[in-house]
Amino acid sequence: MQRKSKKNHSGDSSAFRFGDFDLFPLERQLLRRQKPVRVQPKAFDALLLFAQNAERLVRRDTLVETLWPDTYVTDANLTNVIVALRKILGRDAIQTVSKFGYRLTLPVLAEPGIQQPVYATFLRAKELMALRSLDSMTQARDLLSLCVADDPSFATAWAWLGRCCLFLEKFKDEPSANLELAQAALRRALAIDPHLACANHFYTQLQVNLGHSRDAMVRLARRMSERGAEPESFAGLVQALRHCGLLDESVAAHTRATELDPTIVTSVTHTHFVRCDYQASLDTYTGTRYYLDAAAWAALGEPARAKTLLRERLARTPLSRLMSGMMRSLLATLDGFRNEAVRLTTAMAVEREPEVLFYLARHLAMLDAGDECLRLLARAREEGFTASAALERDAVFERLRGRGHFRREIGRARAEEQAARLALVEAGGPLLQS
């Protein structure tokens, strides 16, 4: 792509744009409202690193290694660089994350190599995705499809397209190619940039849904062993570790993720539920609400509240067969319609969702349908989800614990979890203690 004249920087696609500033990496130039700003070399390098990690935490050790490779410096050197940048950008433009690093708080509105209209479309799609409704996700998917059509090298847009399609595959009730598109989009993102943090995070969800939770855990552990701690990798581990039955480690991964980036969203609410900490599950449940908070209220001894939530949502919200099936199954269970609840639960066609099988097994346990419950638990384990802690603690399984088949299922789950814990250590995974 041919560079445009510097007389027309406003349309240039080779600059980072944030606030009143344009940062040109190749020319090592910073402009404020089209006028050059004098920046010391180390400060420029730091600012470039912040822009490349827009609104994400940049760790102190990463900054030091980038600015002073193979050289010992004191904390004062880095502090002086940050002070210099704040004088240029504004005091609040760089946020300090105590003990960890810094973050550029000015939204980056353009990136080098990405035309501004394409990047603006990408930002609009991310805003829609944050709403987490079916309509907003559908709109976001269409906008992201436009982004990658206009610029097939836009790895980050491919990654977010994959994430969006995974959501729609789970929650939208219509035949679609969302799963195939999600797989293709995430693989394309990683082919363009194998180290793209968000793509590695989103790919974890795909792996665990396809039954490869241990592979996902090992991949993320190796990534952090090679590249250091990242909030996205810890967020991915929250899900992968939970599927592997390592629940304390999953909660600890959430803690590490949010220490590194307080704005990051993880699936820890599901981990709390499987740990039987239902109040914590409610306290951490964010986004559009479907099933889990109702299940938590029921577990806390408030079935009437759970039934009200389920009826309201089933009446007003278009849902996928999977999600509506889970909600109808729980509602029939709480209503005491045993035959209808068993029929609904066992008739559900569940593919690529081993965690859903666990939730349905809970319903069957509540209905005292022990054989059907055991079949779903075994299938969930075979497809990559174990939860020996829940089998031992969750009150819904109380009547099954004396059965030999159930005790053997607990033993198989423990064996899988021990093997996963060893695989995490062998992969050089971080030591995680809640």
DOVEXKE-841759 format. One record per residue (C-alpha): x, y, z. Coordinates in steps of 0.5 Angstrom, whole numbers, padded with zeros to 4 digits, always signed. Example, Ala and Ser with C-alpha at 12.3 -4.5 7.8 and 13.67 -1.06 7.14 Angstrom:
2
+0025-0009+0016 +0027-0002+0014 
This chain:
434
+0000+0000+0000 +0003+0007-0002 +0004+0012+0004 +0000+0018+0003 +0003+0025+0004 +0004+0027+0011 +0000+0033+0009 -0006+0029+0010 -0005+0025+0016 -0012+0024+0018 -0013+0019+0013 -0007+0015+0014 -0007+0008+0015 +0000+0007+0018 -0001+0011+0024 -0004+0009+0031 -0009+0014+0033 -0012+0016+0040 -0014+0022+0043 -0011+0028+0039 -0005+0024+0037 -0003+0020+0031 +0003+0016+0033 +0007+0014+0026 +0012+0008+0028 +0016+0008+0021 +0017+0015+0022 +0018+0015+0029 +0014+0021+0030 +0008+0023+0034 +0003+0029+0032 -0002+0032+0037 -0007+0036+0032 -0002+0035+0026 +0003+0038+0030 +0010+0034+0031 +0011+0033+0039 +0018+0032+0041 +0019+0025+0045 +0025+0022+0048 +0027+0015+0044 +0025+0011+0050 +0019+0014+0051 +0017+0013+0044 +0019+0006+0045 +0014+0005+0051 +0009+0009+0048 +0009+0005+0042 +0008-0001+0046 +0002+0002+0050 -0001+0003+0043 +0000-0004+0040 -0003-0007+0047 -0009-0002+0046 -0013-0001+0053 -0009-0008+0056 -0004-0008+0061 +0003-0008+0059 +0007-0011+0065 +0013-0007+0068 +0018-0013+0066 +0016-0013+0059 +0017-0005+0059 +0024-0006+0062 +0026-0012+0057 +0023-0008+0051 +0027-0001+0053 +0033-0003+0056 +0035-0010+0053 +0041-0014+0057 +0042-0008+0061 +0040-0007+0069 +0036-0001+0070 +0033+0001+0077 +0025+0002+0077 +0027+0010+0077 +0029+0009+0070 +0022+0007+0068 +0018+0011+0072 +0022+0017+0069 +0019+0015+0062 +0012+0014+0065 +0012+0021+0068 +0015+0024+0061 +0009+0021+0057 +0004+0023+0062 +0007+0030+0061 +0005+0029+0054 -0001+0025+0054 -0004+0028+0060 -0004+0025+0067 -0010+0020+0066 -0008+0017+0060 -0003+0012+0063 -0006+0008+0069 -0002+0005+0074 -0004-0002+0076 +0000-0003+0082 +0005-0008+0083 +0004-0010+0075 +0005-0005+0070 +0001+0000+0066 -0004+0001+0061 -0006+0007+0056 -0013+0009+0057 -0014+0013+0051 -0018+0009+0046 -0014+0007+0040 -0018+0009+0034 -0014+0006+0028 -0008+0002+0027 -0002+0002+0022 -0004-0002+0016 -0012-0002+0018 -0016+0003+0014 -0019+0008+0019 -0026+0006+0016 -0025-0002+0017 -0022+0000+0024 -0028+0004+0026 -0033-0002+0024 -0029-0007+0028 -0030-0002+0034 -0037-0002+0033 -0038-0009+0033 -0034-0010+0039 -0039-0005+0042 -0045-0009+0040 -0041-0016+0043 -0041-0012+0050 -0048-0012+0050 -0049-0020+0049 -0056-0020+0046 -0057-0025+0040 -0059-0019+0036 -0053-0015+0038 -0048-0021+0037 -0052-0022+0030 -0050-0015+0028 -0043-0016+0030 -0042-0022+0026 -0044-0018+0020 -0040-0012+0021 -0034-0017+0023 -0035-0021+0017 -0035-0014+0013 -0028-0012+0016 -0025-0019+0014 -0027-0018+0007 -0024-0011+0007 -0018-0013+0010 -0016-0021+0010 -0010-0019+0014 -0014-0016+0020 -0012-0022+0025 -0016-0019+0031 -0022-0018+0027 -0022-0025+0025 -0021-0027+0032 -0027-0023+0035 -0031-0026+0029 -0029-0033+0031 -0032-0031+0039 -0038-0028+0036 -0040-0034+0032 -0039-0039+0038 -0044-0035+0042 -0049-0035+0036 -0048-0043+0036 -0049-0044+0043 -0055-0039+0044 -0059-0038+0037 -0064-0042+0035 -0063-0043+0027 -0059-0048+0023 -0053-0044+0021 -0046-0045+0020 -0043-0041+0026 -0039-0047+0029 -0035-0048+0022 -0034-0040+0021 -0032-0040+0028 -0027-0045+0027 -0024-0042+0020 -0024-0035+0023 -0020-0037+0029 -0015-0041+0025 -0014-0036+0021 -0013-0031+0026 -0008-0035+0029 -0005-0037+0022 -0004-0029+0021 -0001-0028+0028 +0000-0034+0033 +0002-0030+0039 -0005-0026+0038 -0007-0026+0046 -0015-0026+0044 -0015-0031+0039 -0011-0036+0044 -0016-0034+0049 -0022-0035+0044 -0019-0042+0041 -0020-0045+0048 -0027-0044+0048 -0028-0048+0042 -0023-0053+0044 -0027-0055+0051 -0033-0055+0047 -0030-0060+0042 -0028-0064+0048 -0021-0062+0048 -0020-0059+0055 -0014-0062+0057 -0011-0060+0050 -0013-0053+0051 -0010-0053+0058 -0003-0055+0056 -0003-0050+0050 -0004-0044+0055 +0000-0047+0060 +0006-0048+0055 +0004-0041+0052 +0005-0037+0059 +0011-0041+0060 +0014-0038+0054 +0011-0031+0054 +0010-0030+0061 +0003-0028+0064 -0002-0025+0060 -0009-0024+0063 -0013-0027+0056 -0009-0034+0058 -0011-0034+0065 -0018-0032+0063 -0018-0038+0058 -0015-0043+0064 -0021-0041+0068 -0025-0045+0063 -0020-0050+0061 -0018-0052+0068 -0026-0052+0070 -0027-0057+0065 -0021-0061+0067 -0024-0061+0074 -0019-0057+0077 -0023-0052+0081 -0019-0049+0086 -0014-0047+0080 -0019-0045+0076 -0021-0039+0081 -0014-0038+0082 -0013-0037+0075 -0019-0032+0075 -0016-0028+0081 -0009-0028+0077 -0013-0025+0070 -0017-0020+0074 -0010-0018+0077 -0007-0017+0071 -0013-0013+0067 -0019-0012+0072 -0024-0011+0066 -0023-0018+0063 -0029-0022+0063 -0028-0030+0065 -0033-0036+0066 -0031-0036+0074 -0039-0036+0075 -0039-0043+0073 -0033-0045+0077 -0036-0042+0083 -0043-0046+0081 -0039-0053+0080 -0036-0052+0087 -0043-0051+0090 -0041-0044+0092 -0048-0041+0089 -0048-0034+0092 -0041-0033+0089 -0044-0035+0083 -0049-0030+0083 -0045-0025+0085 -0040-0026+0079 -0046-0027+0074 -0045-0022+0069 -0048-0020+0062 -0055-0023+0059 -0058-0028+0064 -0061-0034+0062 -0060-0041+0066 -0054-0040+0071 -0057-0035+0076 -0064-0039+0076 -0060-0046+0078 -0056-0042+0083 -0063-0039+0086 -0066-0046+0086 -0059-0049+0090 -0060-0044+0095 -0067-0046+0097 -0071-0041+0093 -0074-0045+0087 -0080-0040+0087 -0075-0034+0085 -0072-0039+0080 -0078-0041+0077 -0080-0034+0076 -0074-0032+0072 -0074-0038+0068 -0082-0037+0066 -0080-0029+0064 -0074-0031+0060 -0077-0037+0056 -0083-0032+0055 -0080-0026+0052 -0073-0028+0049 -0072-0032+0043 -0067-0038+0045 -0063-0044+0042 -0066-0051+0043 -0060-0052+0047 -0061-0046+0052 -0069-0046+0052 -0068-0054+0053 -0064-0053+0059 -0069-0048+0062 -0075-0052+0060 -0072-0058+0063 -0070-0054+0070 -0077-0051+0070 -0080-0058+0070 -0076-0061+0075 -0077-0055+0080 -0085-0055+0078 -0085-0063+0080 -0087-0065+0073 -0082-0071+0074 -0084-0075+0067 -0084-0069+0063 -0078-0067+0066 -0074-0073+0065 -0077-0073+0058 -0075-0066+0056 -0068-0068+0059 -0066-0074+0056 -0069-0072+0049 -0064-0066+0049 -0059-0067+0043 -0053-0064+0046 -0047-0064+0042 -0040-0060+0043 -0042-0058+0050 -0040-0063+0056 -0041-0058+0061 -0048-0058+0059 -0049-0065+0060 -0047-0064+0067 -0052-0059+0068 -0057-0064+0065 -0055-0069+0070 -0056-0065+0076 -0063-0064+0074 -0064-0072+0073 -0061-0073+0080 -0066-0068+0083 -0071-0072+0080 -0068-0079+0083 -0067-0081+0076 -0060-0085+0078 -0059-0089+0072 -0060-0083+0067 -0056-0078+0071 -0050-0083+0071 -0050-0084+0063 -0050-0077+0062 -0044-0076+0068 -0040-0081+0064 -0041-0078+0057 -0039-0071+0060 -0033-0074+0063 -0031-0078+0056 -0032-0071+0052 -0028-0067+0057 -0031-0065+0063 -0030-0068+0070 -0033-0065+0077 -0031-0070+0082 -0032-0064+0088 -0039-0063+0085 -0041-0070+0085 -0038-0071+0093 -0041-0064+0095 -0047-0062+0091 -0054-0064+0095 -0057-0066+0089 -0053-0072+0088 -0054-0074+0096 -0059-0080+0094 -0054-0083+0089 -0047-0083+0093 -0049-0090+0096 -0049-0093+0090 -0043-0097+0087 -0044-0094+0080 -0044-0087+0083 -0038-0088+0087 -0034-0091+0081 -0036-0085+0077 -0033-0081+0082 -0026-0085+0082 -0026-0084+0075 -0027-0077+0075 -0021-0076+0080 -0017-0080+0076 -0018-0076+0070 -0017-0070+0074 -0010-0072+0077 -0008-0074+0070 -0010-0067+0068 -0006-0064+0074 +0000-0068+0072 +0000-0065+0065 -0001-0058+0067 +0006-0059+0071 +0009-0062+0066 +0007-0057+0061 +0011-0052+0065 +0004-0049+0068 +0004-0043+0073 +0003-0045+0080 -0004-0043+0082 -0007-0043+0089 -0014-0040+0091 
